[in-house]
Amino acid sequence: MQILRCPAQLRLLEETLRKSLPTTLPVLGTVMTVARGNPAAHEVLVDSWPDFGIVLTRLRPEEHKDPKDHYTNQLAVFYRDKGALQALLGGPEAVVQARAFQILGLQEGLDEAVREAAGAKGLHVETIRYLGLMSPEPPRPRAQLPPGLRLAPVSPSHVPLLNATWALGGNARSRAFLLGLVRALPSACLLGPRGRPVSWTLLDAQGCLRHGYTVPAWRGRGLTGLTMAAMGRGLHARGFPIYCTVLPHNRAALSALGAIGFVTQPGTFYVIVGTPK
């Protein structure tokens, strides 16, 4: 695999990936993040250039601190050739024995291929299936900013609250992961009168709006639309696609996002988590 570092190569790859949206969303978002300062310390690899069969984005190997940390060890894959996918998964670039990972992608067949490769290397695999949603323009909030609330970036001091309310978090590794996002990438929250967040949205290394949450006492007021709109304006200004993921059964979130301009995309957004047995 070849690492793309040249700005001209990354620009050309970005242009190519845009032609295959929404299938390329997590890979395109990472490529754009890498090309714009690389605050999340990821890298972009291809099997050949410029006529690639597969693109892999991943955390830089030197950033691997904990072999059991699947939160931070995120990879995204887009492939044109199933043979290239099999070769990637069979080699050492993506799935490594005794190292946890999280692979993201929107292509049918990815889940099965990763499961087979990871199982052969002694890893346990769990797949979370999301719907991907895109907004062609910055989201249009339905609500005005309520009196007593103010818009601000998420602070590192808020991370314990974010971690405690995250269904997939609540542990030391997830807390460290969230802290890394807050320190490295844009975020938005609404602070209450006492300076405590009541609603928030983060951005990850794949350019995905995630970790959106509103505390129960403030729900039903359209607050998510306000943080999403603030984040969406920033993404749109920098040329990023505006997208997020939602569990299929979360009808309330799907309805709320649809009301501010998000459109559900075809297919499944796979998050495939591998952990050592």
Long-range contacts (C-beta under 8 A, 24 or more apart in sequence): 1-45, 1-46, 1-47, 1-56, 1-88, 1-91, 1-93, 2-45, 2-46, 2-47, 2-48, 2-49, 3-43, 3-44, 3-45, 4-44, 4-45, 4-46, 4-49, 7-35, 9-49, 9-50, 10-34, 10-35, 10-44, 11-35, 12-50, 13-44, 13-46, 13-55, 17-55, 17-78, 20-78, 21-134, 21-241, 22-106, 22-132, 22-134, 22-241, 22-243, 22-265, 22-266, 22-267, 23-78, 23-106, 23-107, 23-267, 24-78, 24-106, 25-106, 25-132, 25-134, 25-206, 25-207, 25-208, 25-241, 25-243, 25-265, 25-269, 26-57, 26-76, 26-104, 26-105, 26-106, 26-206, 26-207, 26-208, 26-269, 27-55, 27-57, 27-76, 27-77, 27-78, 27-105, 27-206, 28-207, 28-241, 29-76, 29-205, 29-206, 29-207, 29-208, 29-240, 29-241, 29-243, 30-57, 30-76, 30-205, 30-206, 30-207, 31-55, 31-57, 32-207, 32-238, 32-239, 32-240, 33-185, 33-205, 33-206, 33-207, 36-238, 39-184, 39-185, 40-180, 40-184, 40-185, 40-204, 40-205, 42-74, 42-205, 45-93, 47-84, 47-87, 47-88, 52-80, 53-79, 53-80, 53-81, 53-83, 53-84, 54-78, 54-79, 54-80, 54-81, 54-84, 54-85, 54-88, 55-79, 56-88, 56-93, 56-94, 57-206, 58-93, 58-94, 59-205, 64-99, 66-173, 67-98, 67-99, 67-100, 67-276, 68-100, 68-173, 68-275, 68-276, 69-100, 69-173, 69-176, 69-177, 70-100, 70-101, 70-102, 70-173, 70-273, 70-274, 70-275, 71-102, 71-173, 71-174, 71-176, 71-177, 72-173, 72-176, 72-177, 72-180, 73-99, 73-100, 73-101, 73-102, 74-101, 74-102, 74-103, 74-104, 74-204, 74-205, 74-206, 75-101, 75-102, 75-103, 75-104, 76-103, 76-104, 76-105, 76-206, 77-103, 77-104, 77-105, 77-107, 77-110, 78-105, 78-107, 79-107, 82-109, 82-113, 85-109, 85-110, 85-113, 86-113, 86-117, 89-113, 89-114, 89-116, 89-117, 89-118, 90-117, 95-121, 95-123, 95-274, 96-121, 97-121, 97-122, 97-123, 97-276, 98-122, 98-276, 99-276, 100-273, 100-274, 100-275, 100-276, 101-273, 101-274, 102-271, 102-272, 102-273, 102-274, 103-270, 103-271, 103-272, 103-274, 104-206, 104-269, 104-270, 104-271, 104-272, 105-269, 105-270, 105-272, 106-132, 106-265, 106-267, 106-268, 106-269, 106-270, 107-267, 108-267, 108-268, 110-270, 110-272, 111-270, 111-272, 114-272, 114-274, 115-272, 118-274, 122-276, 122-277, 123-274, 123-275, 123-276, 123-277, 124-274, 124-275, 124-276, 124-277, 125-272, 125-273, 125-274, 126-272, 126-273, 126-275, 127-270, 127-271, 127-272, 127-273, 128-247, 128-270, 128-271, 128-272, 128-273, 129-247, 129-248, 129-268, 129-269, 129-270, 129-271, 130-245, 130-246, 130-247, 130-248, 130-268, 130-269, 130-270, 130-271, 131-245, 131-246, 131-247, 131-248, 131-254, 131-264, 131-265, 131-268, 131-269, 132-243, 132-244, 132-245, 132-264, 132-265, 132-267, 132-269, 133-243, 133-244, 133-245, 133-246, 133-254, 133-257, 133-262, 133-263, 133-264, 133-265, 134-241, 134-242, 134-243, 134-262, 134-263, 134-265, 135-232, 135-242, 135-243, 135-260, 135-261, 135-262, 135-263, 136-242, 136-261, 136-263, 137-232, 137-236, 137-242, 137-261, 138-229, 138-232, 138-233, 138-235, 138-236, 138-242, 138-261, 139-225, 139-228, 139-229, 139-232, 139-242, 139-257, 139-260, 139-261, 139-262, 140-225, 140-229, 140-260, 140-261, 141-222, 141-225, 141-226, 141-228, 141-229, 141-260, 142-222, 142-225, 142-259, 142-260, 143-221, 143-222, 143-223, 143-225, 143-226, 145-190, 145-226, 146-221, 146-223, 148-192, 148-193, 149-190, 149-191, 149-192, 149-198, 149-223, 150-190, 150-191, 151-188, 151-189, 151-190, 151-191, 151-226, 151-227, 151-230, 152-188, 152-189, 152-190, 152-191, 153-182, 153-186, 153-187, 153-188, 153-189, 154-182, 154-187, 154-188, 154-189, 154-197, 154-200, 154-202, 155-182, 156-182, 156-183, 158-182, 158-189, 158-197, 158-200, 161-196, 161-197, 162-197, 162-200, 162-202, 162-211, 162-213, 165-213, 165-215, 166-211, 166-213, 178-202, 178-211, 181-211, 186-231, 186-234, 187-231, 188-227, 188-230, 188-231, 189-227, 190-223, 190-226, 190-227, 192-218, 198-223, 199-223, 199-224, 199-226, 199-227, 200-227, 201-227, 201-228, 201-230, 201-231, 203-231, 203-235, 207-235, 207-240, 207-241, 207-243, 208-243, 208-244, 208-245, 209-235, 209-242, 209-243, 209-244, 210-244, 210-245, 212-244, 212-253, 222-256, 224-253, 224-256, 224-257, 224-260, 225-256, 225-259, 225-260, 228-257, 228-260, 229-260, 245-269, 245-271
